[in-house]
Amino acid sequence: MRYQGSFTTKPGASPAGTDSIAEGIDGSFEGGYLLVFNADELAPPKLKTRGHIGTVAGPIDLYDWRESYFTNFGLDDLQWWGWVHHGGHNGAWVNSIEGNQGDIVD
C-alpha cells in the first residue's frame, strides 16, 4: 500500500522528540507498507478502488481500510513500513521499520 499527502503541524514535541515544533508548519509525506493477509473480497467494495476515497475518520485519526474491501481476514504479516515527512526548510523526518532519522523543528 502506498500513500502520499500533506500535513500541518500541531504544537508540541518534534517528531523525533529532539525539540519543540510550532503549530502551522505545512509539509508533505509519502510512504507505505507491505502487508500480507488472506481475506474474501467484498463485491462491491464499500469505497472506491481508485483515486481519492475522501476523508475518513477513525480512532486517534487512524483508519483500517481493510473492512471497506474485504471480509474473513486471515493471517496478517506486516513485512515492511516506512514514511518520509518533508517539512521544507524545517527539515525532514524518516520513520520506518529500519529506524528513524532526521527531524522537523521550528
Biopython code that builds the backbone (N, CA, C, O; Angstrom):
import numpy as np
from Bio.PDB.StructureBuilder import StructureBuilder

atoms = [
    (1, "MET", "N", (0.848, -1.157, 0.000)),
    (1, "MET", "CA", (0.000, 0.000, 0.000)),
    (1, "MET", "C", (0.896, 1.221, 0.000)),
    (1, "MET", "O", (1.854, 1.287, 0.770)),
    (2, "ARG", "N", (0.599, 2.187, -0.851)),
    (2, "ARG", "CA", (1.396, 3.406, -0.935)),
    (2, "ARG", "C", (0.493, 4.603, -0.662)),
    (2, "ARG", "O", (-0.637, 4.665, -1.146)),
    (3, "TYR", "N", (0.997, 5.537, 0.107)),
    (3, "TYR", "CA", (0.265, 6.746, 0.461)),
    (3, "TYR", "C", (1.109, 7.974, 0.146)),
    (3, "TYR", "O", (2.338, 7.915, 0.137)),
    (4, "GLN", "N", (0.432, 9.078, -0.111)),
    (4, "GLN", "CA", (1.079, 10.379, -0.187)),
    (4, "GLN", "C", (0.036, 11.418, 0.163)),
    (4, "GLN", "O", (-1.156, 11.235, -0.088)),
    (5, "GLY", "N", (0.501, 12.512, 0.746)),
    (5, "GLY", "CA", (-0.442, 13.538, 1.156)),
    (5, "GLY", "C", (0.264, 14.729, 1.763)),
    (5, "GLY", "O", (1.454, 14.948, 1.537)),
    (6, "SER", "N", (-0.484, 15.493, 2.535)),
    (6, "SER", "CA", (0.063, 16.696, 3.155)),
    (6, "SER", "C", (-0.314, 16.716, 4.632)),
    (6, "SER", "O", (-1.205, 15.993, 5.077)),
    (7, "PHE", "N", (0.395, 17.571, 5.381)),
    (7, "PHE", "CA", (0.112, 17.716, 6.801)),
    (7, "PHE", "C", (0.344, 19.155, 7.229)),
    (7, "PHE", "O", (1.033, 19.915, 6.549)),
    (8, "THR", "N", (-0.238, 19.519, 8.361)),
    (8, "THR", "CA", (0.020, 20.774, 9.046)),
    (8, "THR", "C", (0.278, 20.421, 10.498)),
    (8, "THR", "O", (-0.520, 19.717, 11.117)),
    (9, "THR", "N", (1.385, 20.901, 11.050)),
    (9, "THR", "CA", (1.768, 20.507, 12.401)),
    (9, "THR", "C", (0.866, 21.097, 13.473)),
    (9, "THR", "O", (0.258, 22.154, 13.300)),
    (10, "LYS", "N", (0.800, 20.375, 14.588)),
    (10, "LYS", "CA", (0.196, 20.852, 15.823)),
    (10, "LYS", "C", (1.357, 21.166, 16.768)),
    (10, "LYS", "O", (2.420, 20.560, 16.639)),
    (11, "PRO", "N", (1.187, 22.091, 17.711)),
    (11, "PRO", "CA", (2.301, 22.426, 18.598)),
    (11, "PRO", "C", (2.617, 21.270, 19.544)),
    (11, "PRO", "O", (1.729, 20.525, 19.957)),
    (12, "GLY", "N", (3.893, 21.136, 19.875)),
    (12, "GLY", "CA", (4.305, 20.087, 20.797)),
    (12, "GLY", "C", (5.711, 19.637, 20.501)),
    (12, "GLY", "O", (6.525, 20.391, 19.967)),
    (13, "ALA", "N", (5.989, 18.400, 20.854)),
    (13, "ALA", "CA", (7.316, 17.833, 20.615)),
    (13, "ALA", "C", (7.502, 17.574, 19.120)),
    (13, "ALA", "O", (6.551, 17.240, 18.412)),
    (14, "SER", "N", (8.730, 17.732, 18.657)),
    (14, "SER", "CA", (9.047, 17.420, 17.257)),
    (14, "SER", "C", (8.908, 15.918, 17.028)),
    (14, "SER", "O", (8.908, 15.156, 17.996)),
    (15, "PRO", "N", (8.790, 15.469, 15.782)),
    (15, "PRO", "CA", (8.601, 14.035, 15.519)),
    (15, "PRO", "C", (9.664, 13.137, 16.149)),
    (15, "PRO", "O", (9.344, 12.062, 16.657)),
    (16, "ALA", "N", (10.923, 13.568, 16.120)),
    (16, "ALA", "CA", (11.994, 12.756, 16.705)),
    (16, "ALA", "C", (12.157, 13.021, 18.196)),
    (16, "ALA", "O", (12.938, 12.342, 18.863)),
    (17, "GLY", "N", (11.424, 14.004, 18.729)),
    (17, "GLY", "CA", (11.490, 14.316, 20.147)),
    (17, "GLY", "C", (12.727, 15.079, 20.573)),
    (17, "GLY", "O", (13.056, 15.111, 21.758)),
    (18, "THR", "N", (13.423, 15.698, 19.617)),
    (18, "THR", "CA", (14.656, 16.418, 19.947)),
    (18, "THR", "C", (14.416, 17.887, 20.254)),
    (18, "THR", "O", (15.301, 18.546, 20.800)),
    (19, "ASP", "N", (13.245, 18.421, 19.920)),
    (19, "ASP", "CA", (12.975, 19.847, 20.057)),
    (19, "ASP", "C", (11.459, 20.025, 20.089)),
    (19, "ASP", "O", (10.709, 19.049, 20.102)),
    (20, "SER", "N", (11.022, 21.272, 20.101)),
    (20, "SER", "CA", (9.590, 21.545, 20.001)),
    (20, "SER", "C", (9.259, 21.948, 18.569)),
    (20, "SER", "O", (10.136, 22.292, 17.776)),
    (21, "ILE", "N", (7.993, 21.893, 18.273)),
    (21, "ILE", "CA", (7.548, 22.276, 16.939)),
    (21, "ILE", "C", (6.323, 23.179, 17.081)),
    (21, "ILE", "O", (5.456, 22.942, 17.923)),
    (22, "ALA", "N", (6.267, 24.202, 16.258)),
    (22, "ALA", "CA", (5.160, 25.159, 16.304)),
    (22, "ALA", "C", (3.964, 24.639, 15.517)),
    (22, "ALA", "O", (4.079, 23.729, 14.696)),
    (23, "GLU", "N", (2.840, 25.231, 15.785)),
    (23, "GLU", "CA", (1.641, 24.936, 15.017)),
    (23, "GLU", "C", (1.741, 25.616, 13.655)),
    (23, "GLU", "O", (2.255, 26.730, 13.548)),
    (24, "GLY", "N", (1.247, 24.943, 12.610)),
    (24, "GLY", "CA", (1.098, 25.572, 11.313)),
    (24, "GLY", "C", (2.194, 25.358, 10.303)),
    (24, "GLY", "O", (2.194, 26.018, 9.263)),
    (25, "ILE", "N", (3.145, 24.451, 10.562)),
    (25, "ILE", "CA", (4.150, 24.146, 9.540)),
    (25, "ILE", "C", (3.520, 23.184, 8.542)),
    (25, "ILE", "O", (3.068, 22.102, 8.918)),
    (26, "ASP", "N", (3.491, 23.572, 7.285)),
    (26, "ASP", "CA", (2.921, 22.729, 6.235)),
    (26, "ASP", "C", (4.002, 21.845, 5.627)),
    (26, "ASP", "O", (5.153, 22.259, 5.491)),
    (27, "GLY", "N", (3.626, 20.643, 5.269)),
    (27, "GLY", "CA", (4.567, 19.730, 4.652)),
    (27, "GLY", "C", (3.860, 18.652, 3.865)),
    (27, "GLY", "O", (2.637, 18.654, 3.731)),
    (28, "SER", "N", (4.650, 17.733, 3.348)),
    (28, "SER", "CA", (4.093, 16.606, 2.595)),
    (28, "SER", "C", (4.689, 15.313, 3.135)),
    (28, "SER", "O", (5.724, 15.325, 3.801)),
    (29, "PHE", "N", (4.034, 14.213, 2.844)),
    (29, "PHE", "CA", (4.559, 12.920, 3.257)),
    (29, "PHE", "C", (4.330, 11.902, 2.157)),
    (29, "PHE", "O", (3.462, 12.067, 1.300)),
    (30, "GLU", "N", (5.128, 10.847, 2.199)),
    (30, "GLU", "CA", (4.956, 9.717, 1.296)),
    (30, "GLU", "C", (5.474, 8.485, 2.011)),
    (30, "GLU", "O", (6.359, 8.569, 2.862)),
    (31, "GLY", "N", (4.927, 7.369, 1.665)),
    (31, "GLY", "CA", (5.370, 6.128, 2.287)),
    (31, "GLY", "C", (4.345, 5.036, 2.091)),
    (31, "GLY", "O", (3.435, 5.152, 1.270)),
    (32, "GLY", "N", (4.504, 3.989, 2.847)),
    (32, "GLY", "CA", (3.561, 2.896, 2.755)),
    (32, "GLY", "C", (4.047, 1.680, 3.501)),
    (32, "GLY", "O", (4.936, 1.757, 4.349)),
    (33, "TYR", "N", (3.444, 0.553, 3.169)),
    (33, "TYR", "CA", (3.794, -0.682, 3.844)),
    (33, "TYR", "C", (3.456, -1.879, 2.979)),
    (33, "TYR", "O", (2.691, -1.778, 2.020)),
    (34, "LEU", "N", (4.033, -3.007, 3.331)),
    (34, "LEU", "CA", (3.740, -4.277, 2.679)),
    (34, "LEU", "C", (3.107, -5.177, 3.721)),
    (34, "LEU", "O", (3.759, -5.573, 4.687)),
    (35, "LEU", "N", (1.840, -5.502, 3.529)),
    (35, "LEU", "CA", (1.068, -6.326, 4.446)),
    (35, "LEU", "C", (0.549, -7.536, 3.688)),
    (35, "LEU", "O", (-0.115, -7.389, 2.662)),
    (36, "VAL", "N", (0.840, -8.714, 4.177)),
    (36, "VAL", "CA", (0.351, -9.943, 3.560)),
    (36, "VAL", "C", (-0.793, -10.487, 4.416)),
    (36, "VAL", "O", (-0.622, -10.691, 5.618)),
    (37, "PHE", "N", (-1.959, -10.722, 3.803)),
    (37, "PHE", "CA", (-3.089, -11.278, 4.540)),
    (37, "PHE", "C", (-3.964, -12.078, 3.593)),
    (37, "PHE", "O", (-3.876, -11.929, 2.374)),
    (38, "ASN", "N", (-4.809, -12.927, 4.162)),
    (38, "ASN", "CA", (-5.794, -13.703, 3.409)),
    (38, "ASN", "C", (-7.172, -13.173, 3.754)),
    (38, "ASN", "O", (-7.452, -12.923, 4.927)),
    (39, "ALA", "N", (-8.054, -12.991, 2.755)),
    (39, "ALA", "CA", (-9.396, -12.480, 3.003)),
    (39, "ALA", "C", (-10.262, -12.739, 1.786)),
    (39, "ALA", "O", (-9.772, -13.086, 0.712)),
    (40, "ASP", "N", (-11.560, -12.561, 1.980)),
    (40, "ASP", "CA", (-12.514, -12.617, 0.874)),
    (40, "ASP", "C", (-12.819, -11.188, 0.439)),
    (40, "ASP", "O", (-13.024, -10.307, 1.274)),
    (41, "GLU", "N", (-12.846, -10.968, -0.864)),
    (41, "GLU", "CA", (-13.095, -9.637, -1.408)),
    (41, "GLU", "C", (-14.576, -9.303, -1.339)),
    (41, "GLU", "O", (-15.416, -10.145, -1.655)),
    (42, "LEU", "N", (-14.907, -8.077, -0.928)),
    (42, "LEU", "CA", (-16.290, -7.605, -0.940)),
    (42, "LEU", "C", (-16.682, -7.260, -2.366)),
    (42, "LEU", "O", (-15.904, -6.645, -3.095)),
    (43, "ALA", "N", (-17.861, -7.644, -2.759)),
    (43, "ALA", "CA", (-18.346, -7.302, -4.092)),
    (43, "ALA", "C", (-19.757, -6.742, -3.965)),
    (43, "ALA", "O", (-20.678, -7.509, -3.684)),
    (44, "PRO", "N", (-19.966, -5.470, -4.153)),
    (44, "PRO", "CA", (-18.969, -4.440, -4.462)),
    (44, "PRO", "C", (-18.291, -3.941, -3.180)),
    (44, "PRO", "O", (-18.829, -4.119, -2.087)),
    (45, "PRO", "N", (-17.121, -3.321, -3.308)),
    (45, "PRO", "CA", (-16.462, -2.743, -2.136)),
    (45, "PRO", "C", (-17.253, -1.552, -1.601)),
    (45, "PRO", "O", (-18.047, -0.954, -2.327)),
    (46, "LYS", "N", (-17.037, -1.211, -0.332)),
    (46, "LYS", "CA", (-17.745, -0.084, 0.292)),
    (46, "LYS", "C", (-17.217, 1.271, -0.177)),
    (46, "LYS", "O", (-17.954, 2.257, -0.171)),
    (47, "LEU", "N", (-15.951, 1.327, -0.583)),
    (47, "LEU", "CA", (-15.337, 2.575, -1.050)),
    (47, "LEU", "C", (-14.755, 2.388, -2.451)),
    (47, "LEU", "O", (-14.616, 1.261, -2.927)),
    (48, "LYS", "N", (-14.416, 3.502, -3.107)),
    (48, "LYS", "CA", (-13.820, 3.439, -4.438)),
    (48, "LYS", "C", (-12.525, 2.637, -4.419)),
    (48, "LYS", "O", (-11.842, 2.573, -3.396)),
    (49, "THR", "N", (-12.195, 2.034, -5.535)),
    (49, "THR", "CA", (-10.952, 1.267, -5.644)),
    (49, "THR", "C", (-9.843, 2.044, -6.346)),
    (49, "THR", "O", (-8.717, 1.555, -6.438)),
    (50, "ARG", "N", (-10.135, 3.232, -6.838)),
    (50, "ARG", "CA", (-9.130, 4.077, -7.481)),
    (50, "ARG", "C", (-9.368, 5.523, -7.081)),
    (50, "ARG", "O", (-10.500, 5.951, -6.858)),
    (51, "GLY", "N", (-8.257, 6.272, -6.996)),
    (51, "GLY", "CA", (-8.371, 7.691, -6.710)),
    (51, "GLY", "C", (-8.567, 7.981, -5.235)),
    (51, "GLY", "O", (-8.403, 7.100, -4.391)),
    (52, "HIS", "N", (-8.914, 9.204, -4.936)),
    (52, "HIS", "CA", (-9.084, 9.688, -3.566)),
    (52, "HIS", "C", (-10.397, 9.159, -3.008)),
    (52, "HIS", "O", (-11.445, 9.313, -3.634)),
    (53, "ILE", "N", (-10.347, 8.533, -1.828)),
    (53, "ILE", "CA", (-11.571, 7.978, -1.236)),
    (53, "ILE", "C", (-12.244, 8.967, -0.299)),
    (53, "ILE", "O", (-13.295, 8.665, 0.267)),
    (54, "GLY", "N", (-11.652, 10.143, -0.127)),
    (54, "GLY", "CA", (-12.224, 11.140, 0.763)),
    (54, "GLY", "C", (-11.554, 11.103, 2.124)),
    (54, "GLY", "O", (-10.589, 10.367, 2.333)),
    (55, "THR", "N", (-12.065, 11.891, 3.035)),
    (55, "THR", "CA", (-11.543, 11.935, 4.400)),
    (55, "THR", "C", (-12.333, 10.962, 5.244)),
    (55, "THR", "O", (-13.562, 11.016, 5.291)),
    (56, "VAL", "N", (-11.624, 10.076, 5.909)),
    (56, "VAL", "CA", (-12.265, 9.037, 6.711)),
    (56, "VAL", "C", (-11.712, 9.116, 8.121)),
    (56, "VAL", "O", (-10.500, 9.025, 8.320)),
    (57, "ALA", "N", (-12.592, 9.284, 9.106)),
    (57, "ALA", "CA", (-12.157, 9.390, 10.497)),
    (57, "ALA", "C", (-12.097, 8.007, 11.139)),
    (57, "ALA", "O", (-12.859, 7.106, 10.791)),
    (58, "GLY", "N", (-11.195, 7.870, 12.057)),
    (58, "GLY", "CA", (-11.076, 6.642, 12.812)),
    (58, "GLY", "C", (-10.544, 6.952, 14.184)),
    (58, "GLY", "O", (-10.277, 8.113, 14.491)),
    (59, "PRO", "N", (-10.379, 5.926, 15.038)),
    (59, "PRO", "CA", (-9.841, 6.186, 16.371)),
    (59, "PRO", "C", (-8.442, 6.789, 16.276)),
    (59, "PRO", "O", (-7.615, 6.319, 15.495)),
    (60, "ILE", "N", (-8.183, 7.802, 17.046)),
    (60, "ILE", "CA", (-6.946, 8.595, 17.049)),
    (60, "ILE", "C", (-6.474, 8.917, 15.630)),
    (60, "ILE", "O", (-5.280, 8.864, 15.336)),
    (61, "ASP", "N", (-7.418, 9.247, 14.764)),
    (61, "ASP", "CA", (-7.156, 9.644, 13.382)),
    (61, "ASP", "C", (-6.577, 8.532, 12.514)),
    (61, "ASP", "O", (-5.998, 8.809, 11.463)),
    (62, "LEU", "N", (-6.725, 7.277, 12.937)),
    (62, "LEU", "CA", (-6.292, 6.145, 12.121)),
    (62, "LEU", "C", (-7.509, 5.474, 11.512)),
    (62, "LEU", "O", (-8.599, 5.526, 12.081)),
    (63, "TYR", "N", (-7.331, 4.849, 10.369)),
    (63, "TYR", "CA", (-8.437, 4.204, 9.681)),
    (63, "TYR", "C", (-7.984, 2.853, 9.153)),
    (63, "TYR", "O", (-6.981, 2.764, 8.444)),
    (64, "ASP", "N", (-8.714, 1.808, 9.494)),
    (64, "ASP", "CA", (-8.416, 0.473, 8.985)),
    (64, "ASP", "C", (-9.232, 0.261, 7.712)),
    (64, "ASP", "O", (-10.426, -0.032, 7.770)),
    (65, "TRP", "N", (-8.581, 0.409, 6.574)),
    (65, "TRP", "CA", (-9.240, 0.378, 5.269)),
    (65, "TRP", "C", (-9.701, -1.021, 4.871)),
    (65, "TRP", "O", (-10.545, -1.151, 3.984)),
    (66, "ARG", "N", (-9.177, -2.060, 5.495)),
    (66, "ARG", "CA", (-9.457, -3.433, 5.036)),
    (66, "ARG", "C", (-10.934, -3.776, 5.060)),
    (66, "ARG", "O", (-11.421, -4.449, 4.151)),
    (67, "GLU", "N", (-11.672, -3.322, 6.097)),
    (67, "GLU", "CA", (-13.087, -3.682, 6.189)),
    (67, "GLU", "C", (-13.930, -3.055, 5.074)),
    (67, "GLU", "O", (-15.068, -3.472, 4.858)),
    (68, "SER", "N", (-13.393, -2.069, 4.369)),
    (68, "SER", "CA", (-14.114, -1.468, 3.240)),
    (68, "SER", "C", (-13.988, -2.292, 1.963)),
    (68, "SER", "O", (-14.725, -2.070, 1.003)),
    (69, "TYR", "N", (-13.053, -3.243, 1.951)),
    (69, "TYR", "CA", (-12.792, -4.016, 0.738)),
    (69, "TYR", "C", (-12.802, -5.529, 0.936)),
    (69, "TYR", "O", (-12.934, -6.271, -0.038)),
    (70, "PHE", "N", (-12.662, -6.010, 2.189)),
    (70, "PHE", "CA", (-12.506, -7.443, 2.437)),
    (70, "PHE", "C", (-13.270, -7.898, 3.676)),
    (70, "PHE", "O", (-13.614, -7.087, 4.537)),
    (71, "THR", "N", (-13.531, -9.205, 3.759)),
    (71, "THR", "CA", (-14.089, -9.854, 4.944)),
    (71, "THR", "C", (-13.277, -11.115, 5.224)),
    (71, "THR", "O", (-12.445, -11.517, 4.410)),
    (72, "ASN", "N", (-13.518, -11.733, 6.368)),
    (72, "ASN", "CA", (-12.874, -13.001, 6.737)),
    (72, "ASN", "C", (-11.350, -12.926, 6.665)),
    (72, "ASN", "O", (-10.713, -13.694, 5.945)),
    (73, "PHE", "N", (-10.772, -11.982, 7.427)),
    (73, "PHE", "CA", (-9.327, -11.810, 7.423)),
    (73, "PHE", "C", (-8.621, -13.020, 8.005)),
    (73, "PHE", "O", (-9.061, -13.607, 8.994)),
    (74, "GLY", "N", (-7.529, -13.375, 7.377)),
    (74, "GLY", "CA", (-6.665, -14.429, 7.884)),
    (74, "GLY", "C", (-5.400, -13.830, 8.446)),
    (74, "GLY", "O", (-5.428, -12.769, 9.070)),
    (75, "LEU", "N", (-4.312, -14.495, 8.231)),
    (75, "LEU", "CA", (-3.017, -14.103, 8.769)),
    (75, "LEU", "C", (-2.609, -12.706, 8.302)),
    (75, "LEU", "O", (-2.629, -12.413, 7.107)),
    (76, "ASP", "N", (-2.243, -11.856, 9.246)),
    (76, "ASP", "CA", (-1.674, -10.545, 8.932)),
    (76, "ASP", "C", (-0.180, -10.617, 9.181)),
    (76, "ASP", "O", (0.253, -11.012, 10.263)),
    (77, "ASP", "N", (0.601, -10.241, 8.200)),
    (77, "ASP", "CA", (2.056, -10.264, 8.328)),
    (77, "ASP", "C", (2.593, -8.944, 7.778)),
    (77, "ASP", "O", (2.780, -8.797, 6.571)),
    (78, "LEU", "N", (2.842, -7.984, 8.676)),
    (78, "LEU", "CA", (3.383, -6.696, 8.280)),
    (78, "LEU", "C", (4.868, -6.886, 8.016)),
    (78, "LEU", "O", (5.653, -7.053, 8.949)),
    (79, "GLN", "N", (5.256, -6.861, 6.735)),
    (79, "GLN", "CA", (6.625, -7.176, 6.361)),
    (79, "GLN", "C", (7.538, -5.957, 6.271)),
    (79, "GLN", "O", (8.743, -6.081, 6.492)),
    (80, "TRP", "N", (7.000, -4.794, 5.956)),
    (80, "TRP", "CA", (7.805, -3.587, 5.844)),
    (80, "TRP", "C", (6.899, -2.387, 5.954)),
    (80, "TRP", "O", (5.747, -2.449, 5.525)),
    (81, "TRP", "N", (7.394, -1.269, 6.530)),
    (81, "TRP", "CA", (6.683, 0.008, 6.527)),
    (81, "TRP", "C", (7.692, 1.143, 6.614)),
    (81, "TRP", "O", (8.772, 0.987, 7.185)),
    (82, "GLY", "N", (7.332, 2.276, 6.047)),
    (82, "GLY", "CA", (8.198, 3.442, 6.101)),
    (82, "GLY", "C", (7.506, 4.692, 5.575)),
    (82, "GLY", "O", (6.682, 4.624, 4.664)),
    (83, "TRP", "N", (7.853, 5.832, 6.160)),
    (83, "TRP", "CA", (7.265, 7.117, 5.800)),
    (83, "TRP", "C", (8.344, 8.197, 5.787)),
    (83, "TRP", "O", (9.232, 8.196, 6.639)),
    (84, "VAL", "N", (8.274, 9.110, 4.836)),
    (84, "VAL", "CA", (9.145, 10.277, 4.791)),
    (84, "VAL", "C", (8.245, 11.502, 4.895)),
    (84, "VAL", "O", (7.318, 11.671, 4.102)),
    (85, "HIS", "N", (8.525, 12.356, 5.875)),
    (85, "HIS", "CA", (7.773, 13.594, 6.086)),
    (85, "HIS", "C", (8.684, 14.754, 5.703)),
    (85, "HIS", "O", (9.757, 14.925, 6.281)),
    (86, "HIS", "N", (8.259, 15.543, 4.734)),
    (86, "HIS", "CA", (9.044, 16.677, 4.239)),
    (86, "HIS", "C", (8.468, 17.961, 4.835)),
    (86, "HIS", "O", (7.313, 18.303, 4.582)),
    (87, "GLY", "N", (9.273, 18.669, 5.623)),
    (87, "GLY", "CA", (8.826, 19.902, 6.263)),
    (87, "GLY", "C", (9.450, 21.146, 5.677)),
    (87, "GLY", "O", (9.541, 22.169, 6.356)),
    (88, "GLY", "N", (9.888, 21.081, 4.416)),
    (88, "GLY", "CA", (10.503, 22.245, 3.777)),
    (88, "GLY", "C", (11.776, 22.658, 4.497)),
    (88, "GLY", "O", (12.595, 21.806, 4.841)),
    (89, "HIS", "N", (11.954, 23.956, 4.731)),
    (89, "HIS", "CA", (13.162, 24.437, 5.405)),
    (89, "HIS", "C", (13.202, 24.047, 6.888)),
    (89, "HIS", "O", (14.197, 24.298, 7.568)),
    (90, "ASN", "N", (12.121, 23.434, 7.387)),
    (90, "ASN", "CA", (12.085, 22.968, 8.780)),
    (90, "ASN", "C", (12.642, 21.553, 8.937)),
    (90, "ASN", "O", (12.701, 21.032, 10.051)),
    (91, "GLY", "N", (13.049, 20.933, 7.836)),
    (91, "GLY", "CA", (13.675, 19.616, 7.901)),
    (91, "GLY", "C", (12.795, 18.497, 7.376)),
    (91, "GLY", "O", (11.705, 18.725, 6.852)),
    (92, "ALA", "N", (13.295, 17.293, 7.530)),
    (92, "ALA", "CA", (12.577, 16.094, 7.103)),
    (92, "ALA", "C", (12.772, 15.019, 8.160)),
    (92, "ALA", "O", (13.782, 15.000, 8.864)),
    (93, "TRP", "N", (11.800, 14.128, 8.263)),
    (93, "TRP", "CA", (11.860, 13.049, 9.245)),
    (93, "TRP", "C", (11.465, 11.752, 8.566)),
    (93, "TRP", "O", (10.428, 11.676, 7.908)),
    (94, "VAL", "N", (12.294, 10.732, 8.727)),
    (94, "VAL", "CA", (12.018, 9.390, 8.214)),
    (94, "VAL", "C", (11.648, 8.510, 9.399)),
    (94, "VAL", "O", (12.378, 8.443, 10.388)),
    (95, "ASN", "N", (10.512, 7.838, 9.289)),
    (95, "ASN", "CA", (10.029, 6.917, 10.311)),
    (95, "ASN", "C", (9.796, 5.590, 9.613)),
    (95, "ASN", "O", (8.891, 5.481, 8.785)),
    (96, "SER", "N", (10.607, 4.561, 9.937)),
    (96, "SER", "CA", (10.456, 3.289, 9.239)),
    (96, "SER", "C", (10.799, 2.116, 10.143)),
    (96, "SER", "O", (11.343, 2.285, 11.234)),
    (97, "ILE", "N", (10.472, 0.939, 9.668)),
    (97, "ILE", "CA", (10.777, -0.287, 10.377)),
    (97, "ILE", "C", (12.285, -0.443, 10.576)),
    (97, "ILE", "O", (12.725, -1.145, 11.486)),
    (98, "GLU", "N", (13.066, 0.206, 9.731)),
    (98, "GLU", "CA", (14.522, 0.123, 9.800)),
    (98, "GLU", "C", (15.116, 1.180, 10.733)),
    (98, "GLU", "O", (16.328, 1.200, 10.948)),
    (99, "GLY", "N", (14.279, 2.053, 11.288)),
    (99, "GLY", "CA", (14.728, 3.091, 12.213)),
    (99, "GLY", "C", (14.289, 4.469, 11.772)),
    (99, "GLY", "O", (13.768, 4.650, 10.671)),
    (100, "ASN", "N", (14.505, 5.440, 12.646)),
    (100, "ASN", "CA", (14.116, 6.822, 12.373)),
    (100, "ASN", "C", (15.359, 7.672, 12.171)),
    (100, "ASN", "O", (16.429, 7.365, 12.697)),
    (101, "GLN", "N", (15.205, 8.752, 11.396)),
    (101, "GLN", "CA", (16.302, 9.703, 11.264)),
    (101, "GLN", "C", (15.758, 11.054, 10.863)),
    (101, "GLN", "O", (14.679, 11.151, 10.278)),
    (102, "GLY", "N", (16.515, 12.109, 11.181)),
    (102, "GLY", "CA", (16.111, 13.465, 10.874)),
    (102, "GLY", "C", (15.112, 13.983, 11.893)),
    (102, "GLY", "O", (14.863, 13.350, 12.919)),
    (103, "ASP", "N", (14.544, 15.140, 11.597)),
    (103, "ASP", "CA", (13.532, 15.744, 12.461)),
    (103, "ASP", "C", (12.927, 16.941, 11.720)),
    (103, "ASP", "O", (13.502, 17.438, 10.751)),
    (104, "ILE", "N", (11.780, 17.386, 12.181)),
    (104, "ILE", "CA", (11.146, 18.614, 11.701)),
    (104, "ILE", "C", (11.009, 19.516, 12.919)),
    (104, "ILE", "O", (10.324, 19.175, 13.882)),
    (105, "VAL", "N", (11.671, 20.676, 12.867)),
    (105, "VAL", "CA", (11.683, 21.598, 14.009)),
    (105, "VAL", "C", (11.397, 23.008, 13.529)),
    (105, "VAL", "O", (11.390, 23.284, 12.329)),
    (106, "ASP", "N", (11.162, 23.903, 14.492)),
    (106, "ASP", "CA", (10.912, 25.323, 14.168)),
    (106, "ASP", "C", (12.121, 25.947, 13.512)),
    (106, "ASP", "O", (12.097, 27.129, 13.171)),
]
sb = StructureBuilder()
sb.init_structure("model")
sb.init_model(0)
sb.init_chain("A")
sb.init_seg("    ")
for serial, (resi, resn, name, xyz) in enumerate(atoms, 1):
    if name == "N":
        sb.init_residue(resn, " ", resi, " ")
    sb.init_atom(name, np.array(xyz, "f"), 0.0, 1.0, " ", f" {name:<3s}", serial, name[0])
structure = sb.get_structure()
